[in-house]
């Protein structure tokens, strides 16, 4: 069962000969099935990229027709092959296609145009991922405590809106004028409560507790909010 899938023109493919041999079919029957599919007017446009004609030399020295097919072509042809044995062969093919396509991903470009195309693709991927890197890197670089107002700003919320959001998501509740984490999050090291000195409207200095978020807590918030589809401004689509 070796070489179920080969590399041809930088694409993972198998052949009608290999399919016939693996599934115990007559090669002529596999050819007929392919020809029938691609000769149908309504299917020809969709199937033309799945199959490529080829030739092989038979034991009598005669050159005979065959087809190469990609993953989609293979799936299209063998979907009608039934039975436990056929299913096992299909799974082996899927594994072979996956392994070969993984190899393609890591091929080194052999020409300058290929290298330039690869570089352009990588630059595009980096530009898409950069905002996330910028946000998470800056977050993880900050070893100190962060106020909720600054975190809220990163998400495009006012402090009041963001506190209400976290309350609605079951993360925190308000006790007096101080926000505190619900019990399930209290002992995870996400926050630190410390006294905050301020001057009231009468000019009198007062002290109240305020909750700040640790680095671990900020990472928790990022992952939790991301799971709800809420992203920092730098990661939101333009």
C-alpha positions in Angstrom: 0.0 0.0 0.0 3.0 2.3 -0.5 2.9 5.3 -2.7 -0.9 5.6 -2.7 -0.3 9.4 -3.3 2.5 10.9 -5.3 3.7 14.5 -6.0 3.1 15.7 -9.6 3.4 19.3 -10.6 3.6 20.3 -7.0 0.2 18.8 -6.2 -0.7 15.6 -4.3 -2.3 13.2 -6.7 -3.1 9.5 -7.2 -3.7 7.6 -10.4 -6.6 5.7 -11.9 -4.2 2.7 -12.0 -3.5 2.9 -8.3 -7.2 3.3 -7.4 -8.2 0.3 -9.5 -5.4 -1.8 -7.9 -6.2 -0.7 -4.4 -10.0 -1.2 -4.5 -9.8 -4.4 -6.6 -11.4 -2.8 -9.7 -10.7 -3.3 -13.4 -8.8 -0.3 -14.7 -11.1 0.0 -17.7 -14.0 0.4 -15.3 -12.3 3.2 -13.4 -11.5 4.9 -16.7 -15.1 4.5 -17.8 -16.4 6.0 -14.5 -14.0 9.0 -14.9 -14.9 9.5 -18.6 -18.6 9.4 -17.8 -18.3 12.0 -15.1 -16.2 14.5 -17.0 -18.1 14.1 -20.3 -21.3 15.2 -18.6 -21.8 18.8 -19.7 -23.1 20.1 -16.4 -20.1 18.6 -14.6 -17.2 19.2 -17.0 -16.4 22.7 -15.8 -16.2 21.6 -12.2 -14.3 18.4 -12.9 -11.7 19.7 -15.3 -9.3 20.6 -12.6 -9.7 17.3 -10.8 -8.4 15.0 -13.5 -5.5 15.1 -15.9 -4.9 12.6 -18.7 -1.7 10.6 -18.7 -0.2 7.5 -20.3 1.4 4.3 -18.9 3.2 1.5 -20.6 1.5 -1.9 -20.2 3.4 -5.2 -19.9 3.1 -5.7 -23.6 4.9 -2.4 -24.2 1.7 -0.7 -25.4 1.0 2.9 -24.3 -2.4 3.1 -22.7 -4.5 6.0 -21.2 -4.8 6.7 -17.5 -5.8 9.6 -15.3 -4.1 11.5 -12.5 -6.5 12.9 -9.9 -6.2 15.2 -7.0 -7.9 14.7 -3.6 -11.3 16.1 -4.9 -11.2 13.9 -8.0 -10.4 10.8 -5.9 -13.2 11.5 -3.5 -15.6 12.1 -6.4 -14.8 8.7 -8.0 -14.6 6.5 -4.9 -17.6 7.9 -3.0 -19.7 5.1 -4.5 -17.3 2.4 -3.4 -18.9 0.7 -0.4 -18.1 -1.9 2.2 -15.9 -2.2 5.2 -12.8 -2.9 3.1 -13.4 0.0 0.8 -13.8 2.3 3.8 -10.4 1.2 5.2 -8.8 2.0 1.8 -10.5 5.4 1.8 -9.1 6.2 5.2 -5.6 5.1 4.1 -5.9 7.4 1.1 -7.0 10.3 3.2 -4.0 9.8 5.5 -1.7 9.6 2.5 -3.1 12.8 1.0 -2.7 14.7 4.3 0.9 13.6 4.6 1.8 14.5 1.1 0.1 17.9 1.3 1.9 18.6 4.5 5.2 18.0 2.7 4.1 20.5 0.0 3.6 23.2 2.6 7.3 23.0 3.6 8.9 22.7 0.2 11.7 25.2 -0.5 11.0 27.4 -3.6 13.2 26.4 -6.5 12.9 29.5 -8.6 13.1 33.3 -8.0 9.4 33.9 -8.9 8.4 31.1 -6.5 10.6 32.6 -3.7 9.1 36.1 -4.3 5.5 34.7 -4.2 6.3 32.8 -1.0 7.8 36.0 0.6 4.7 38.0 -0.4 2.4 35.4 1.1 4.4 35.3 4.3 4.3 39.1 4.5 0.6 39.1 4.1 0.1 36.5 6.8 2.4 38.5 9.2 0.5 41.7 8.5 -2.8 40.0 9.4 -1.4 38.5 12.6 0.7 41.5 13.7 -2.1 43.4 15.5 -2.7 40.3 17.8 1.0 40.0 18.4 1.3 43.7 19.2 -1.6 43.5 21.7 -0.6 40.2 23.4 3.1 41.2 23.5 2.4 44.5 25.1 0.0 42.8 27.6 2.5 40.1 28.5 5.4 42.6 28.7 3.5 44.5 31.5 4.5 42.7 34.7 2.6 45.2 36.9 -1.1 45.7 37.6 -3.5 47.2 35.1 -6.6 49.3 35.8 -9.9 48.3 34.3 -10.2 51.7 32.6 -7.1 51.0 30.5 -8.3 47.5 29.6 -11.7 48.8 28.7 -10.1 51.4 26.4 -8.2 48.7 24.6 -11.6 47.2 23.7 -13.3 50.4 22.8 -15.5 50.5 25.9 -16.0 53.1 28.6 -15.0 51.9 32.1 -18.7 51.7 33.1 -19.7 49.7 30.0 -16.8 47.3 30.4 -17.6 46.7 34.1 -21.2 45.9 33.1 -20.0 43.6 30.4 -17.8 41.6 32.8 -20.7 41.5 35.3 -23.1 40.2 32.6 -20.6 37.5 31.7 -20.5 36.3 35.3 -16.9 37.4 36.0 -17.4 40.1 38.6 -20.0 41.7 40.9 -20.2 45.0 42.7 -19.9 45.3 46.5 -20.4 48.9 47.6 -18.3 50.9 45.1 -15.8 48.1 44.5 -15.9 45.4 41.8 -14.9 42.0 43.0 -14.5 38.6 41.2 -17.1 35.9 41.7 -15.9 33.0 43.9 -15.0 30.7 41.0 -12.3 33.2 39.9 -11.2 34.7 43.2 -8.3 32.4 43.9 -6.7 32.3 40.5 -4.5 35.3 40.9 -6.4 37.4 38.3 -6.8 40.5 40.4 -5.4 42.5 43.3 -7.4 44.7 45.5 -5.6 47.8 46.9 -6.6 51.0 48.7 -7.1 54.0 46.5 -7.0 57.6 47.9 -9.2 60.3 46.4 -10.7 63.6 47.2 -14.5 63.9 47.4 -16.6 66.8 46.3 -16.3 68.4 49.7 -12.5 68.4 49.4 -12.1 65.7 52.0 -9.6 62.9 51.3 -11.1 59.5 51.3 -9.8 55.9 50.8 -11.6 53.1 49.1 -10.6 49.8 47.6 -10.1 49.3 43.9 -9.5 46.1 41.9 -6.6 45.9 39.4 -5.8 43.1 37.0 -2.6 41.1 37.1 -0.8 39.9 33.9 -2.4 36.5 34.4 -5.8 38.1 34.8 -5.4 40.1 31.6 -4.5 37.0 29.7 -7.6 35.3 31.2 -9.8 38.2 30.1 -8.3 38.2 26.6 -9.0 34.4 26.2 -12.4 34.6 27.8 -13.6 37.5 25.7 -12.2 36.1 22.6 -14.3 32.9 23.1 -17.3 35.2 23.1 -16.3 37.0 19.9 -15.1 40.1 21.7 -11.7 41.3 20.5 -9.4 44.3 21.3 -9.6 47.2 18.9 -6.4 46.3 17.2 -7.7 42.8 16.3 -11.1 44.0 15.1 -11.6 44.1 11.3 -11.1 47.6 9.8 
